[in-house]
């Protein structure tokens, strides 16, 4: 996984993943699910991952906005 350290001015930032969760057996369908990681210092590796039967759709670095 990428290192987070992309926050503005070297501030801690969380990694935010959008995962596609596969639901249903006969007619499977995707449900987007957002997973927020803990606030990490610049240069630390994030520990957030998508769960079982999930695929990463997109990711971004969160802000306090």
GUTOR-377286 format. One record per residue (C-alpha): residue in three letters; chain; x, y, z. Coordinates in steps of 0.5 Angstrom, whole numbers, plus 500, padded with zeros to 3 digits. Example, Ala and Ser with C-alpha at 12.3 -4.5 7.8 and 13.67 -1.06 7.14 Angstrom:
! residues 2
<rec code="ala" unit="A" xx="525" yy="491" zz="516"/>
<rec code="ser" unit="A" xx="527" yy="498" zz="514"/>
***
This chain:
! residues 65
<rec code="unk" unit="A" xx="500" yy="500" zz="500"/>
<rec code="unk" unit="A" xx="502" yy="507" zz="499"/>
<rec code="unk" unit="A" xx="505" yy="511" zz="504"/>
<rec code="unk" unit="A" xx="500" yy="517" zz="506"/>
<rec code="unk" unit="A" xx="505" yy="523" zz="507"/>
<rec code="unk" unit="A" xx="501" yy="527" zz="502"/>
<rec code="unk" unit="A" xx="497" yy="531" zz="507"/>
<rec code="unk" unit="A" xx="498" yy="539" zz="506"/>
<rec code="unk" unit="A" xx="505" yy="542" zz="509"/>
<rec code="unk" unit="A" xx="507" yy="535" zz="512"/>
<rec code="unk" unit="A" xx="500" yy="535" zz="517"/>
<rec code="unk" unit="A" xx="498" yy="528" zz="519"/>
<rec code="unk" unit="A" xx="492" yy="525" zz="514"/>
<rec code="unk" unit="A" xx="488" yy="519" zz="514"/>
<rec code="unk" unit="A" xx="487" yy="515" zz="508"/>
<rec code="unk" unit="A" xx="480" yy="514" zz="505"/>
<rec code="unk" unit="A" xx="478" yy="508" zz="501"/>
<rec code="unk" unit="A" xx="472" yy="507" zz="497"/>
<rec code="unk" unit="A" xx="471" yy="499" zz="496"/>
<rec code="unk" unit="A" xx="466" yy="495" zz="492"/>
<rec code="unk" unit="A" xx="463" yy="490" zz="497"/>
<rec code="unk" unit="A" xx="460" yy="484" zz="493"/>
<rec code="unk" unit="A" xx="453" yy="482" zz="495"/>
<rec code="unk" unit="A" xx="449" yy="476" zz="493"/>
<rec code="unk" unit="A" xx="450" yy="469" zz="491"/>
<rec code="unk" unit="A" xx="445" yy="468" zz="485"/>
<rec code="unk" unit="A" xx="445" yy="475" zz="482"/>
<rec code="unk" unit="A" xx="451" yy="479" zz="485"/>
<rec code="unk" unit="A" xx="451" yy="486" zz="486"/>
<rec code="unk" unit="A" xx="456" yy="491" zz="488"/>
<rec code="unk" unit="A" xx="455" yy="496" zz="494"/>
<rec code="unk" unit="A" xx="460" yy="502" zz="495"/>
<rec code="unk" unit="A" xx="463" yy="502" zz="502"/>
<rec code="unk" unit="A" xx="467" yy="508" zz="505"/>
<rec code="unk" unit="A" xx="473" yy="506" zz="509"/>
<rec code="unk" unit="A" xx="476" yy="511" zz="513"/>
<rec code="unk" unit="A" xx="483" yy="510" zz="516"/>
<rec code="unk" unit="A" xx="487" yy="513" zz="522"/>
<rec code="unk" unit="A" xx="490" yy="519" zz="522"/>
<rec code="unk" unit="A" xx="497" yy="518" zz="520"/>
<rec code="unk" unit="A" xx="504" yy="522" zz="520"/>
<rec code="unk" unit="A" xx="507" yy="523" zz="514"/>
<rec code="unk" unit="A" xx="511" yy="518" zz="511"/>
<rec code="unk" unit="A" xx="508" yy="512" zz="515"/>
<rec code="unk" unit="A" xx="504" yy="506" zz="512"/>
<rec code="unk" unit="A" xx="497" yy="506" zz="513"/>
<rec code="unk" unit="A" xx="493" yy="500" zz="516"/>
<rec code="unk" unit="A" xx="486" yy="501" zz="513"/>
<rec code="unk" unit="A" xx="484" yy="495" zz="508"/>
<rec code="unk" unit="A" xx="478" yy="493" zz="504"/>
<rec code="unk" unit="A" xx="474" yy="487" zz="507"/>
<rec code="unk" unit="A" xx="473" yy="480" zz="505"/>
<rec code="unk" unit="A" xx="469" yy="480" zz="498"/>
<rec code="unk" unit="A" xx="471" yy="487" zz="497"/>
<rec code="unk" unit="A" xx="475" yy="491" zz="492"/>
<rec code="unk" unit="A" xx="478" yy="497" zz="492"/>
<rec code="unk" unit="A" xx="474" yy="502" zz="487"/>
<rec code="unk" unit="A" xx="478" yy="509" zz="489"/>
<rec code="unk" unit="A" xx="482" yy="512" zz="495"/>
<rec code="unk" unit="A" xx="484" yy="519" zz="497"/>
<rec code="unk" unit="A" xx="488" yy="522" zz="503"/>
<rec code="unk" unit="A" xx="483" yy="525" zz="507"/>
<rec code="unk" unit="A" xx="483" yy="532" zz="510"/>
<rec code="unk" unit="A" xx="480" yy="536" zz="516"/>
<rec code="unk" unit="A" xx="475" yy="540" zz="512"/>
***
